Amino acid sequence: MPALSPTPPPADAGRDTALLRQLRPSRIVVPAAIGLGVVGFLFWRSYRPGDLAPLLHAKWQWLLVTLLVLWARDLGYIYRIRHITERALSWRQSFAVIVVWEFASCVLPSAAGGTAAAPVILTREGLPLGKALAYTIVTALLDNLYYVLMVPLVVALAGGALYPHGLQSAFVQSLRVLFVLSYVAVSAYAGLLLYALFVNPRSVRRLLVRLASARGLRRFRRQAYGQGQQMVLASAHLRGAGALYWWRACLSTAFVWTARYAIVGCLIAAFAPMNADLFLFIFARNITYKVILLLAITPGGAGIAEGAFPTFFGHFMGTASMTSFLVLLYRIVTYYFYLALGVAYLPRWVARTFGRPAGPTAS
């Protein structure tokens, strides 16, 4: 599920430096230790001799498909950011933006994702602040719209089986409530962005300021005005975008998120029987699983993602030990790989982009 976070504040030198501190390579120690610790505990609790025998009969072609899906997803992200920024970024810069953005998603709290870091990343690649904010809002809007449109489809596909069976009814009911609330929140956020970008951004700015003027919220009034002003700037930048711009942006968004949700099914297919209906069901279940990450206050959902995984996908694997192995493999290809890539690439990116001034504040 896409991050549901407020529009990030404008970037300046102080915030750039603060972001750099948040993204320092040493930040990977805590999430890596938490995540691997949970996986280790799962193995310790569940391992029995012979439980990992299915590894000898793995369908390695499905592992290759998993890597191809990951590769296609990342290429889709690179294409999308280059297209959304109207080719202001080169392919090399687009690659850099995605690598740093993914790394930020791994070391910042899961609920916020890398959205808060995006304007700084884009301005450091030379984009004016106004356009960087506009493009960040576009990605947030499209990501949330994908979720809003896909949830009715997966509910129709999976029905009551969308939620794990064999759990306490209170937990399942809580999960249902959380799922509904998250869908309402994401829908409202997407609707607010649509209205702000294409109808009346100034009225949204006034609304945010009035809400922040209520007793107990007044300390957020300045921040609310800043977020409203960002939407006004973004609207001015995007009013001239034609239908082809939005069509390609929507298609690339659908491609990258579909690939992202399909990875679990590809991995399970490498070790268990699979057909098209089951693959689609696992795809639907994955969307429910991602709602759990809304609760994650750890970087990248470390620990929570690993701990919740067996609840949603364990019964597809046969044994608890195989499920624990799948958890590790899934997090390697979707999380730890990007931690490692970020650590390797970030010093080069910092040397290149922080050695020059950020993009101008005006468009």
N, C-alpha and C positions, 0 to 999 in steps of 0.2 A: 504494500500500500504506500502511496506517496506520502511524503511528510506533510503534516498539517501544522504549519508554523506561520507566525505573522510575517508579513513582508519585512525583509531585513533592513536595518537602518542604513543610511548613506555611509559610504566608506570614506575615511580620511586617513591621514598618516598614522594617527594614534590607533585607529581601529585596525589598520593594516598590520601594525606591529603586534597588536593584541592577537590577531588571527594567527600571525606567524608563531607566536608563543604557543597557541593552542594546537598548532599542527606540527610542532617539533617532533622528530622521530621517536624520542623517548616516550611519547604519549601512547605508543602501541603496547607498552609493557603491561599496563593494567588490563585493557580489554583482552589481550592475548592470554594473559594468565587466568582471567575469569573464565573465558570461553573454554580453554583447554582443560581447566580444572573441572568444569562441569562435565565435559566429555569423559575425562578420566574417571570421575565418580560414576558415570553411567556404565562404563566398562567394568569397573570394580564391582558394582552391584549386580550386574547381569551376566558376566562371563561364565560360561560353562564349556568344558573341553568339547570340541567338535562343533560348537555353535557357528563358527566362521567357515565351515566347509563350503557353503555356497560360493565363497570367493573363488574356489577352484573352477567353478562352472560359470563364471561371469561372462556376460555377453559384451565383449570388449568393443564391438561396433557401437553399442549404445554409449559407452564412455567416450568414444570418438565423436558421436553425435552431440554429447554434452559439451565437449570442447568447441565444436563448430557453432553450437547455439550461443555459447559465451562469446566467441569471437565475433559472430554476427551481431549480437547485442551491443558489444562495445563499438563496433564499426557504425552501428545505427546511432549510438549516442554521439559519436564524433560527427557523423553527417548532420544529425539534427542540430547540434549547437552551431555548426558552421552555417546551416541554412537559416536558423532563427536569427543569428547575428548578421544576416544578409551578406554573408561572405566577407565580412570585415575581418574575420580570422582566417589565417591560412590553415591548411590541413595540419601542419605541425603545431600551430597554436591551439587548434581544436583538440588535438590529441592531449596536449598539456593541460588544457582546461578540464577535460574529462578525468584524467588521472588524478589531478589535485582535488577535483570535486568529489570523486569516489573516495579518496583518502580522507577528506574532511567528513564524509558520511560515516566512515569507519571509526573515527576518533572523537566525533561529537555525539551527544545523546541521540538515540535513534529517532525519537519523536520529532526532532528538529531537522534531521538529515543534513545534507550539505548545502541546503538553500541559504542559510544565513551567511555562508562563506562565498556564495556565488558572485555577488557584486564586486567584492574585493578581488577575486580571481580574474574576473573579466576586465576590471579597470587596470589591473597589473599587466594585462595583455594589450593595453593601449586603447581600450574603448572608453569613450566619455561616460561619466557617471550616470547621466540621464538614460543613455541607451543601455548601459549595463543593468540598471534597475528594471528597465522595460523588458529586456530579454529574460531576466530572472523571473519576472512576473508571468511572462508567456509560458515558460517551462512549468512553473507551478500550476498555472491554469490548465494546461494540457494534461499534465500528470493527474491532477485531481478529476478532470473530466473523464479520463479513461476509467478511473475507478468508479465514478458515478454511473457510467454507461454499462460497465461490465458486471456490476453486482446484480442487477435484475436478471441478467443472462445466466449467471452461475447459480442463482437461487432457483431459477426455473429448471436448470440442468440437474442440480443435486437435491433440491428439496430439503427435507428434514435431515438427510444424510450429510448435509453440509457441515454439521457439527459432529465431533467425535462421540462414539457410543461407548458404553461401559464406564462412564464417569458418573460422579455424584450429580444428581439432578440439579442441585443448587448451583454447582459450577457451570453446568451446561446452560442453565437459565441466565446466569450472570454473563456468560459468553454471548448469548443471544442478545441481551440488552446492550452490551458493549458494542456488538456488531451493528445494531440498529442506530445507536447513538453516534458511532463513528461515521456511519453512512450519512446521517442527517447533518453532522458537522461538516463533513467534506463537501456535501452538496451545497450547503449554505455558503461555505467559503468559495466554492467555484462560482456560485451564482453572484456573490458579491464582487468577485474579480471580473466576471463578464459585464456586470452592470457598470462597474467603475471604468473599465477599459473602453466600452463601446457606447455607453448611454450618457451617464452624468457623473464623472469622477468627482466633481466639486461637491455634489450632494453627499457622496460617500465620505468625503473628507469632513464635512460638517457633522455627519452622523457619528463618525468615530470620535470627534472632539466632544460632542454632546454626551456620548456614552461615558467618556473618560472624565466628564465634569461631575459625574455622580459622586456622592459622598463615599469615601473609601477608595475611589479610583483616580482622584485628582492628580496624584503623583505620576500617572501615566498620560496626562493630557498632552504634554509636549511630544511624547513618543507617538501618540495617536495622530497628532497633526502631521508629524513627519511621515508616517505611513500613508496618510491620505494624500499628502503632497507628492509622494512617490507615485501613487496611482495616477495623479493628474499628469505628471511628467510622462509616465509610461503611455497613457492614452494619447497624448500629443504625438509621441513617436510612432505609434502603431496605427493611427487613423489612416495613413496612406498605404498600408500593406494591402495588396490585392488578394483575390480569391486563391490564386496559385500558391502564394506564400502560406496561407492557412491550410490549404489542402495538403501540401507537402509536410508541413509541421505536424498536422494531425496524423497522417499516415506513418511518419517516422516514429511518432510517440506510440501509436498502437503497436508498431513492430517491436520496439525495444521493450515495452512492458509485457507483451505477449511472450517474447523470448525469455524475459526474466522469470515469469511465472511458470514457464514450461520446464525449467531446469530440474526441478524436483522429480517430475515424471520421467525425464530422461535417465536420471540416476537410478530411480527405482526399477526401471525397465532393464537395467544392466544386471540385476540380481534377482528379479522376480518376474513371473509371467505378466504380460502386458497386452492389452488390446486398445482399440481406439476409444471405446466407451470409458474404460478404466482410466486412460490417460486424461481424458476430459474431466473426469470426476476428480482426479488428483489435482488438476489445474484449478478447479473450483474450490477444492478444500484449501489449496495454498492461499487463496485470497482471504479466507477466514483466518488462517494461521497468521497472516501478516498483521491482522488487527491486534494480536497479542503484543506486537512491537510498539503499539501506541503507549503501552504501560512502561516501556523500557526507559529507564533513566541512565542506564549504563551506555558507554560509547558503542555505537553500532549495534545495540541490543545484546552485547556480549553476555553470555550466561543465560539470559532469558530466552533468546532464540534457540540455544542448544537444549535448554531444559524443556521447552514446550514442544520441540520437534517430535519426540516419540509419541506424544499424546495424539497428534494429528496424523502421523504417517507410520507409526510403529507396526500396526497390524498388517501392512502391506509386505513387511519384510520377513515374517515368519518367526524369528527369534529376536530377543532383546539385544543380544550381542551384535547381530547384523544391523539392527536399528542404530545402535551406538556407532558402529562403523560408518553407516550412512550419514549420521549427523556430522561426524568428523569430515567426511568427504565433501558433503554439501557446503560446510563452512569454509573448507579449504578453497573451493573453487569460487565461492561467492563473497568471501570476506577476507580470509587470511592472505589470499593472493593479492588483493588490492592494498592490504596493509603493507605487504612486502614491496609491492611495486611503488607505492607512495614513498616509502622510506628510501628506496633506491633513486627515485626520480626527483623528489622534492628538493634536495640541495642544489641540483642543477637548475631547477625552475626558479628557486629563490635567487641564485646568483645572476640569472638572466633578467628577471623581472624586477627585483628589488634594487638592482644596480642602476635603475633609471626611474624617473618620476612616473607616477601612475597617470592614467588617462585624464584628460581635462574634465572639469566638473560640468561643463556645459556641452550640449550636443551641437 
